[in-house]
Amino acid sequence: MIDRTLNIPDFRRLDGGACGWAVSPGLTPYPEAAAAMEARAESIACGEASELVWLLEHPPLYSAGVSARDADLLDADRFPVFRSPRGGQYTYHGPGQRVAYVLLDLSARQKDIRAYVGALEAWILAALARFAVDGVVRKGRVGVWIERGSPGATVREDKIAAIGVKVRRWVSFHGISLNVEPDLSHFSGIVPCGQTQHGVTSLADLGLTCSLEEADAALLSAFTGVFGPVTPAEPPV
């Protein structure tokens, strides 16, 4: 059953404060980004740094979450493979995909990880709606999907956005990835998120001409509707 009407709690800060919003140009190496993200999450937990949403692109790589199965890595020599403490299984990151690392203090919002993941899904759905794209979520399957198929034909679902989070001391890190215009053939080296019966798609694959900057604008607008105000910030790398 597809859930088209998410009932998401308000994830604004209880004190009404703003979250930092940073965008890194070019390609950011994964090890440097992961280290910077871990350090920022620890600083937030210690009260030494503010919340941050960090938008970036990575060079082509595969990332393995804590539930990743060795059999789902189909081509281990294709791209570098990095182990990650985030939830989920294997995913691909690369040029044309917008990654958003979301470092929020859930103790200042809501201490509810399930509802937080639902809020991330609602954010992505709202961003896609700005391009007239009807994303859907499935109960029991994290991420955002697109229904494909003509009337009367068998409908398939392709994933357009992935979610993988880690929460430590009630600070979230890792986050989401939205396929804007990546090379979709790069996903063939893994079983994405362990789903063999579903494919992947992107805004470009759906026939939309959309730059990363336009995707960022949609993500920014949609984020404020779910998580509250943002303020410009510097990337941690």
Buried (B, 14 or more C-beta within 10 A) or exposed (E): EEEEEEEBBEBBBEEEBBBBBBBBEEBBEBEEBBEBBBEBBBBBBEEEBBBBBBBBBBBBBBBBBEBBEEEBBEEEEBBBBBEBEBBBBBBBBBBBBBBBBBBBBBEBBBEEBEBBBBBBBBBBBBBBEBBEBEBBBBEEEBBBBBEBEEEEEEEBBBBBBBBBBBBEEBBBBBBBBBBBBBBBEBBBBBBBBBBEEBBBBBBBBBEBEBEBEBBBBBBBEBBBEBBBEBEEBEBBB
